[in-house]
Every structure is written in structure tokens, then in C-alpha cells.
């Protein structure tokens, strides 16, 4: 049984050493209830015509779907990359108590 009610998981990569700073700003802004920082990942991607290998950090952001637009704009503003990775995943099922907590700890939806 799904009790998601609009929570999503947003994945954002960041340069090594920047994840905690970005995560802290996101949570302080109340655009997310929680951000996990996975401190060591290796990413391979195409950039400017060649394959690049980078050591990065992965931010796993939990927020309400109604805040995604604002979150994306905020991340673009504070992120050091020209094109930050921002991938939004729907949460299929969320523990009711966690959902209630996440809703309480984030900004209200507008409208």
C-alpha cells in the first residue's frame, strides 16, 4: 500500500568536498526534510565531447513533490557545476511516520 502523498527523492552529484555544504544549505532553506551525503562515488559521463571520470559525492534529498521546482532552482544557484545533475525519483512507498515528519519539516506547498 502506498502512502507517498507527494514525497520524492532527488539525486544530486557534487564535487568531492562540497556535498555537506550544499546539503546543509538545502535543509536550512526547508526545501528538503533530509539530505544524505554519500561521500565517495566515482562518476563517468560525457562532457565536452569526451568521457570524464570524476570523484564526486552523491546527495540523496527527500522532499515534497510540490517543492521540486524551487529546489531545482536553488540547487542551480548554489551548485558549482555549470550543469548540475538533478534527477527526481518518485517514492513508491513511504513509512507514514516518516512522511508526516518530512511534511512538517519542509516549506508548505504554495497554492
Secondary structure, DSSP 8 states (H G I E B T S, - for coil): ----TTEEEEEEEEETTTHHHHHHHHHHTTS-SEEEEEEEEEEEEEETTEEEEEEEEEEEEEEEGGGHHHHHHHHHHH-SSSS--EEEEE-S---HHHHHHHHHTS-----
